[in-house]
Amino acid sequence: MGTYRVGIIGFGWSAGAHLDTFVSLPSFEPVAIMSRRKLDPIEIENKHGVKVKIYNDLDEFLKDPEIDIVDICTPHPFHPEQTIKAANAGKDIIIEKPIALNFEDAVKMLEAVEKNGVKTSVCFEVRFISASQAAKSIIEQGLLGDIYYSECDYYHGIGPWYKQFEWNIKKNMGGSSLLTAGCHALDIMLWLLGEEVDEVFSYSTKNPHEVYKPYEYDTTSITLLKFKNGRTLGKVASVTDCMQPYVFNVNIVGSHGSLNNKKFYSKKIPGLNGWSELDIQLADSGDVGAHPYREQFAYFAQCLDEGKDPFNNLASAFETHRVIFAADKSAETGKPVSLEEFRR
C-alpha cells in the first residue's frame, strides 16, 4: 500500500474536513495548501496536527514534485481551470462537486483528464454512505426486479447560517439549486439505477422568505426524468431554501420490491410479509463534518494502489452533470430537454 502526498487547493469549510480526513488515514500525507489568503502554517499545524507548505501561486504549487494528488476545494467556478492545470501537471485529482457550472467547461475537464491519464475522485460522497452501498447491492442482486420508478429528494435550508452562503447565492458561483447541492440526490439516483437518461423536464421556484432574497437564482426545483430503457421514470426535488431539518429521501420502486430510505420489501424473499428496516446510515446531514470522506478517500487510495479508476471518477460525475445542465435549461425555457443536446 502506497502513501500518497496531497496538496489542497483552497482552504475553506470543506478543505478543513478533507485535511482532517487525510491526517487520519495512513495512505495519505498532506504536504501543501494553495490559497489566495496568507495562511499561517503554524496555526494549521496546531489545529490539524500536520506541517504543510503554503503556496499563493497555483503554477508554483503544481510544480511541487512532492505533490502526488491535488485536492480541489475551491468555490465552484474555479474547478475547471484548476482541474485542467492539475491534469496537465500529471497529478491525480480529487474534485469537490459540482465539477463545473456549464457543459463546455465539464467537457474540457474530462478531455484533459483523459489526455493525461490521471486518476480522479469526485466528491459525490453519498455513494459511500452505507444506505447507498446497501441499496446498490440489493438492486444488483435483482431483489427489486425491474425498476420502473425512482425519486430522490434533497431538502436543505442553505441560508445565511450556512458557511458558503456569502458566495453561493450568486448565479455565477452557485449556478442553480440542483447544481450547487441537489446534485447529490440526482447523482445517487443515476448511480443506483445505472441507466442512461433520455429526456428531462424541470420547473423551479423560490422561497419568498426574506432571508432567501439575496439568491440570484431559484432555490427550489423539481425535475422529471425519462430513461432510455423506455420503462423507468424518475423525480428529483432539490429544495435548498426549506425551513426544516435536513432530509435526503431515496425511494426506488421495482416489479418485485421497493426501497424507501431504511425500509425494504421484496417478493423474492419468501416469508417477508411487510416492510423490513435495514440497519444502515442514511444521508441525514448537510454538515461536511458528517460526510463519509474517510470511506471515499480510503477507496481512492486503494484504486491508486491497484491502478484502476474509481467508480466515482470524473467520467461518472460528468454523466450526472450532463443531466443537471439539461434540467437547468428545461427550468429556464419551460420545455423538455433531450440529453442529446449535452453529448460530447
C-alpha positions as CSV (number, residue, x, y, z in Angstrom):
1,M,0.0,0.0,0.0
2,G,1.4,3.4,-1.0
3,T,1.4,6.7,0.8
4,Y,0.1,9.5,-1.4
5,R,1.2,13.1,-0.8
6,V,-1.7,15.5,-1.1
7,G,-1.8,19.2,-1.9
8,I,-5.1,21.0,-1.2
9,I,-6.3,24.0,-3.3
10,G,-8.5,26.3,-1.3
11,F,-8.8,26.2,2.4
12,G,-12.4,26.8,3.5
13,W,-15.0,24.7,5.2
14,S,-14.8,21.6,3.0
15,A,-11.0,21.7,2.8
16,G,-10.7,21.6,6.6
17,A,-12.8,18.4,6.7
18,H,-10.7,17.0,3.9
19,L,-7.4,17.8,5.7
20,D,-8.6,16.2,8.9
21,T,-9.6,13.1,6.9
22,F,-6.2,12.8,5.2
23,V,-4.4,13.2,8.6
24,S,-6.4,10.3,9.9
25,L,-5.6,7.9,7.1
26,P,-2.3,6.1,6.8
27,S,-2.4,6.1,3.0
28,F,-2.2,9.9,2.8
29,E,0.3,12.6,3.8
30,P,-0.9,16.2,3.4
31,V,2.1,18.3,2.3
32,A,0.9,21.6,0.9
33,I,-2.0,24.1,0.7
34,M,-2.6,26.6,-2.1
35,S,-4.7,29.6,-1.1
36,R,-5.3,33.2,-2.1
37,R,-5.0,34.0,1.6
38,K,-1.8,34.3,3.6
39,L,-2.3,31.3,5.7
40,D,-0.2,30.6,8.9
41,P,1.4,27.1,8.7
42,I,1.9,27.1,12.5
43,E,-1.8,27.8,13.1
44,I,-2.7,25.0,10.7
45,E,-0.3,22.6,12.5
46,N,-1.8,23.5,15.9
47,K,-5.3,23.0,14.7
48,H,-4.9,20.0,12.3
49,G,-1.8,18.3,13.6
50,V,0.2,18.4,10.4
51,K,3.0,20.5,8.9
52,V,2.3,21.9,5.4
53,K,3.9,24.2,2.9
54,I,1.8,27.3,1.9
55,Y,1.5,28.4,-1.7
56,N,-0.2,31.5,-3.1
57,D,0.6,30.8,-6.7
58,L,-1.1,27.9,-8.4
59,D,1.6,27.3,-11.0
60,E,4.3,27.1,-8.3
61,F,2.1,24.7,-6.3
62,L,1.6,22.4,-9.2
63,K,5.4,22.3,-9.9
64,D,6.0,20.8,-6.4
65,P,7.3,17.3,-7.1
66,E,6.2,16.2,-3.6
67,I,2.5,16.5,-4.5
68,D,1.0,13.3,-5.9
69,I,-2.7,14.2,-5.5
70,V,-4.3,17.6,-5.9
71,D,-7.5,18.1,-3.9
72,I,-9.7,20.9,-5.3
73,C,-11.8,22.5,-2.6
74,T,-12.3,26.0,-4.1
75,P,-15.7,27.6,-5.0
76,H,-17.4,26.0,-8.0
77,P,-16.3,28.4,-10.9
78,F,-12.6,27.7,-10.2
79,H,-12.8,23.9,-10.6
80,P,-12.4,23.6,-14.4
81,E,-9.2,25.6,-14.7
82,Q,-7.6,24.1,-11.6
83,T,-8.6,20.5,-12.8
84,I,-7.2,21.1,-16.2
85,K,-3.9,22.5,-14.9
86,A,-3.5,19.7,-12.4
87,A,-4.1,17.1,-15.1
88,N,-1.6,18.7,-17.4
89,A,0.9,18.6,-14.5
90,G,0.3,14.9,-14.2
91,K,-1.3,15.0,-10.8
92,D,-4.1,12.7,-9.7
93,I,-7.1,14.7,-8.6
94,I,-9.9,14.9,-6.0
95,I,-12.6,17.4,-7.0
96,E,-15.4,18.8,-4.9
97,K,-18.8,18.9,-6.5
98,P,-20.1,20.4,-8.7
99,I,-17.3,19.8,-11.2
100,A,-18.3,22.9,-13.3
101,L,-21.0,25.4,-13.8
102,N,-21.5,24.7,-17.5
103,F,-21.3,21.8,-20.0
104,E,-18.4,23.3,-22.1
105,D,-16.1,23.5,-19.1
106,A,-17.0,20.0,-18.0
107,V,-16.1,18.6,-21.4
108,K,-12.7,20.4,-21.3
109,M,-12.0,18.9,-17.8
110,L,-12.8,15.4,-19.0
111,E,-10.7,15.8,-22.1
112,A,-7.7,17.0,-20.0
113,V,-8.0,14.1,-17.6
114,E,-8.3,11.6,-20.4
115,K,-5.4,13.1,-22.3
116,N,-3.1,12.9,-19.4
117,G,-4.2,9.6,-18.0
118,V,-4.6,10.8,-14.4
119,K,-7.0,9.2,-11.9
120,T,-9.8,11.2,-10.4
121,S,-12.2,11.1,-7.5
122,V,-15.3,13.4,-7.4
123,C,-16.9,14.1,-4.1
124,F,-20.3,12.6,-4.7
125,E,-19.7,11.1,-1.3
126,V,-23.3,10.0,-0.7
127,R,-22.4,6.9,-2.8
128,F,-20.2,5.8,0.1
129,I,-22.8,6.0,2.8
130,S,-24.0,2.6,4.0
131,A,-27.5,3.2,2.8
132,S,-26.3,3.7,-0.7
133,Q,-24.0,0.8,-0.6
134,A,-26.8,-1.5,0.6
135,A,-29.2,-0.2,-1.9
136,K,-26.7,-0.8,-4.8
137,S,-26.2,-4.4,-3.6
138,I,-30.0,-5.1,-3.3
139,I,-30.6,-3.7,-6.8
140,E,-27.7,-5.7,-8.3
141,Q,-28.9,-8.9,-6.7
142,G,-32.2,-8.3,-8.5
143,L,-34.3,-8.2,-5.3
144,L,-36.4,-5.3,-6.6
145,G,-36.9,-6.9,-10.0
146,D,-37.2,-4.4,-12.9
147,I,-37.1,-0.8,-11.6
148,Y,-39.7,1.5,-13.2
149,Y,-39.8,4.5,-10.9
150,S,-37.5,6.3,-8.5
151,E,-37.5,9.5,-6.6
152,C,-34.6,11.1,-4.7
153,D,-35.1,14.4,-2.8
154,Y,-32.7,16.8,-1.3
155,Y,-34.1,19.2,1.4
156,H,-31.6,21.6,3.0
157,G,-32.1,25.2,4.2
158,I,-29.0,26.9,2.9
159,G,-29.4,30.3,4.4
160,P,-27.2,33.0,6.0
161,W,-26.2,30.5,8.7
162,Y,-24.5,28.3,6.1
163,K,-20.7,28.7,5.7
164,Q,-20.8,29.0,1.9
165,F,-23.8,31.4,1.8
166,E,-21.9,34.6,1.0
167,W,-20.7,33.4,-2.4
168,N,-23.1,30.5,-3.1
169,I,-26.0,33.0,-3.5
170,K,-24.5,34.4,-6.7
171,K,-25.7,32.9,-10.1
172,N,-22.1,32.8,-11.4
173,M,-20.9,31.0,-8.3
174,G,-23.7,28.6,-7.2
175,G,-25.3,28.1,-10.6
176,S,-28.6,26.5,-9.6
177,S,-30.3,24.7,-6.7
178,L,-29.7,21.4,-8.4
179,L,-26.1,22.1,-9.4
180,T,-24.9,23.5,-6.1
181,A,-26.4,20.9,-3.7
182,G,-29.3,18.9,-5.1
183,C,-26.8,17.2,-7.4
184,H,-26.2,14.7,-4.6
185,A,-29.8,13.4,-5.0
186,L,-29.7,13.2,-8.8
187,D,-26.3,11.5,-8.7
188,I,-27.4,8.8,-6.2
189,M,-30.4,8.0,-8.4
190,L,-28.3,7.7,-11.6
191,W,-25.6,5.7,-9.8
192,L,-28.1,3.3,-8.2
193,L,-30.1,2.7,-11.3
194,G,-27.2,2.5,-13.7
195,E,-29.5,3.7,-16.6
196,E,-29.0,6.5,-19.1
197,V,-31.4,9.4,-19.1
198,D,-33.2,10.3,-22.4
199,E,-35.1,13.5,-21.5
200,V,-35.8,15.8,-18.6
201,F,-38.4,18.3,-17.7
202,S,-37.8,20.7,-14.9
203,Y,-39.7,23.5,-13.0
204,S,-38.2,25.9,-10.5
205,T,-39.4,28.4,-7.8
206,K,-38.1,30.2,-4.7
207,N,-39.0,30.5,-1.0
208,P,-40.4,34.1,-0.6
209,H,-39.0,34.4,2.9
210,E,-36.8,37.5,3.2
211,V,-33.6,35.5,4.1
212,Y,-33.6,34.0,0.7
213,K,-33.9,37.3,-1.2
214,P,-30.2,37.6,-1.8
215,Y,-30.2,34.5,-4.0
216,E,-29.7,35.3,-7.7
217,Y,-31.4,32.0,-8.8
218,D,-34.3,29.9,-8.0
219,T,-33.6,27.8,-4.9
220,T,-36.1,25.0,-5.4
221,S,-36.5,22.8,-8.5
222,I,-38.3,19.6,-9.4
223,T,-37.0,17.5,-12.3
224,L,-38.8,14.7,-14.1
225,L,-36.6,12.1,-15.8
226,K,-37.4,9.7,-18.7
227,F,-34.8,7.0,-19.1
228,K,-33.6,5.5,-22.3
229,N,-34.8,2.0,-21.4
230,G,-38.3,3.1,-22.2
231,R,-39.6,1.9,-18.8
232,T,-38.1,3.9,-16.0
233,L,-39.2,7.3,-14.8
234,G,-37.7,9.4,-12.0
235,K,-38.2,12.5,-10.0
236,V,-35.6,14.7,-8.2
237,A,-36.5,17.5,-5.9
238,S,-33.8,20.0,-4.9
239,V,-35.1,22.3,-2.2
240,T,-32.2,24.3,-0.8
241,D,-34.4,27.0,0.8
242,C,-36.7,25.0,3.2
243,M,-37.4,25.9,6.8
244,Q,-36.9,22.4,8.2
245,P,-34.2,20.0,9.3
246,Y,-32.1,18.3,6.6
247,V,-33.8,15.4,4.7
248,F,-32.4,13.2,1.9
249,N,-35.0,10.8,0.5
250,V,-34.4,7.7,-1.6
251,N,-37.4,5.8,-2.9
252,I,-37.0,3.1,-5.6
253,V,-39.9,1.0,-6.9
254,G,-39.5,-2.2,-8.9
255,S,-41.6,-5.0,-10.3
256,H,-40.8,-7.3,-7.3
257,G,-39.9,-4.9,-4.4
258,S,-39.2,-1.4,-3.1
259,L,-36.7,0.6,-1.1
260,N,-37.8,3.6,0.9
261,N,-34.9,5.0,2.9
262,K,-34.4,2.4,5.7
263,K,-37.4,0.3,4.6
264,F,-37.0,-2.6,2.3
265,Y,-39.5,-5.1,0.8
266,S,-39.1,-7.9,-1.8
267,K,-41.5,-10.5,-3.0
268,K,-38.4,-12.5,-4.0
269,I,-37.7,-13.3,-0.3
270,P,-40.1,-16.0,1.0
271,G,-41.7,-15.2,4.3
272,L,-41.2,-11.4,4.0
273,N,-44.8,-10.1,4.7
274,G,-44.2,-6.4,5.1
275,W,-41.5,-3.7,5.3
276,S,-38.2,-4.7,6.9
277,E,-36.0,-2.0,8.4
278,L,-32.4,-2.0,7.3
279,D,-29.6,-1.3,9.8
280,I,-27.9,1.4,7.7
281,Q,-26.7,5.0,8.0
282,L,-28.8,7.4,5.9
283,A,-27.5,10.6,4.4
284,D,-29.0,12.7,7.1
285,S,-26.7,15.8,7.5
286,G,-25.5,18.6,5.3
287,D,-22.5,19.3,7.5
288,V,-19.3,18.4,5.8
289,G,-18.0,17.0,9.1
290,A,-20.6,14.2,8.7
291,H,-19.7,13.3,5.1
292,P,-18.1,9.9,4.5
293,Y,-14.8,11.4,3.2
294,R,-12.9,8.7,5.1
295,E,-14.5,5.9,3.1
296,Q,-14.2,7.9,-0.2
297,F,-10.5,8.8,0.2
298,A,-9.5,5.3,1.5
299,Y,-11.2,3.8,-1.6
300,F,-9.3,6.2,-3.8
301,A,-6.0,5.2,-2.3
302,Q,-7.0,1.5,-2.9
303,C,-7.7,2.3,-6.5
304,L,-4.4,4.1,-7.0
305,D,-2.6,1.1,-5.5
306,E,-4.4,-1.2,-8.0
307,G,-4.0,1.2,-10.9
308,K,-7.8,1.4,-11.6
309,D,-10.3,4.2,-11.9
310,P,-12.8,4.7,-9.0
311,F,-16.5,4.3,-9.6
312,N,-16.8,8.0,-8.7
313,N,-14.3,9.2,-11.2
314,L,-14.7,12.3,-13.4
315,A,-16.2,10.4,-16.3
316,S,-19.0,9.1,-14.0
317,A,-19.6,12.6,-12.5
318,F,-19.7,14.1,-16.0
319,E,-22.8,11.9,-16.8
320,T,-24.6,13.3,-13.7
321,H,-23.7,16.9,-14.7
322,R,-25.0,16.4,-18.3
323,V,-28.4,15.7,-16.8
324,I,-28.1,18.7,-14.4
325,F,-27.3,21.1,-17.3
326,A,-30.2,19.7,-19.3
327,A,-32.6,20.1,-16.3
328,D,-31.5,23.7,-15.7
329,K,-32.1,24.5,-19.4
330,S,-35.5,23.0,-19.1
331,A,-36.3,25.1,-16.0
332,E,-35.2,28.2,-17.8
333,T,-37.1,27.5,-21.1
334,G,-40.2,25.7,-19.7
335,K,-39.7,22.9,-22.2
336,P,-38.5,19.3,-22.1
337,V,-34.8,18.9,-23.0
338,S,-33.2,15.9,-24.7
339,L,-29.8,14.7,-23.3
340,E,-28.7,14.6,-27.0
341,E,-28.1,18.3,-26.6
342,F,-25.5,17.6,-24.0
343,R,-23.4,14.9,-25.6
344,R,-19.7,15.2,-26.3
